[in-house]
């Protein structure tokens, strides 16, 4: 390999190695390097937390770019989807929920700058549908009510 080609490849190889090291940062260290690490991939989980199978949870989700289709969730079932965020345009997913005669439309389940802050540590955003409304969590343990039926 000629010397000039090696000189131009060296910075590129160094950047690739550095990016590889940063992307392998363990989750336990995420808080200490929060200002340095940017998460590019997220996963949204929608869980049917309703008490029985008398009426299933019906939902459909979409963004400006993707239609994720219609889904029927029975008790304790989960629908999930993964995606990468865009830097030059807003990543925004909304869902429509219905359960029997109750419905909630255009519920934002992910939007840049809100969920990228609240879900950054784990990369997961959890939504659980209960009889009294829809709850949010970033760790599947601590739930906060966000919407009433």
Residue pairs with C-beta under 8 A, 6 or more apart in sequence:
22 36
22 37
25 33
25 37
27 121
27 122
30 37
30 120
30 121
31 121
34 120
34 121
39 85
39 116
39 120
39 123
40 84
40 85
41 82
41 83
41 84
41 85
41 123
42 82
42 83
42 84
42 85
42 110
42 115
42 116
42 119
42 123
42 124
42 125
43 80
43 81
43 82
43 123
43 124
43 125
44 80
44 81
44 83
44 93
44 109
44 110
44 124
44 125
44 127
45 78
45 79
45 80
45 124
45 125
45 126
45 127
45 140
46 59
46 61
46 73
46 78
46 79
46 80
46 95
46 109
46 127
46 128
46 129
47 73
47 76
47 77
47 78
47 126
47 127
47 128
47 129
48 56
48 57
48 73
48 74
48 75
48 76
48 77
48 78
48 129
49 76
49 128
49 129
49 130
49 135
50 57
50 75
50 99
50 129
50 130
50 131
51 75
51 131
52 75
53 74
53 75
55 99
55 100
56 72
56 73
56 74
56 99
57 72
57 73
57 74
57 97
57 98
57 99
57 129
58 70
58 71
58 72
58 73
58 97
58 98
58 99
59 70
59 71
59 73
59 79
59 95
59 96
59 97
59 98
60 68
60 69
60 70
60 71
60 95
60 96
61 68
61 69
61 71
61 79
61 81
61 93
61 94
61 95
61 96
61 109
62 68
62 93
62 94
62 95
63 83
63 91
63 92
63 93
63 94
64 92
66 83
68 81
68 93
71 79
73 79
81 93
83 91
83 93
83 110
85 91
85 112
85 116
86 112
90 111
90 112
91 110
91 111
91 112
92 108
92 110
92 111
92 112
93 108
93 109
93 110
93 111
94 106
94 107
94 108
94 109
95 107
95 109
95 127
96 103
96 104
96 105
96 106
96 107
97 103
97 104
97 105
97 107
97 129
97 134
98 104
99 129
99 149
102 149
104 134
104 147
104 149
107 134
107 147
108 114
109 125
109 127
110 119
110 125
115 125
118 125
118 138
119 125
119 138
121 138
122 138
122 139
124 138
124 139
124 140
125 136
125 138
126 136
126 137
126 138
126 139
126 140
127 134
127 135
127 136
128 134
128 135
128 137
128 143
129 135
131 149
132 145
132 148
132 149
133 145
133 146
133 147
133 148
133 149
134 145
134 146
134 147
135 143
135 144
135 145
135 146
136 143
136 144
136 146
137 143
137 144
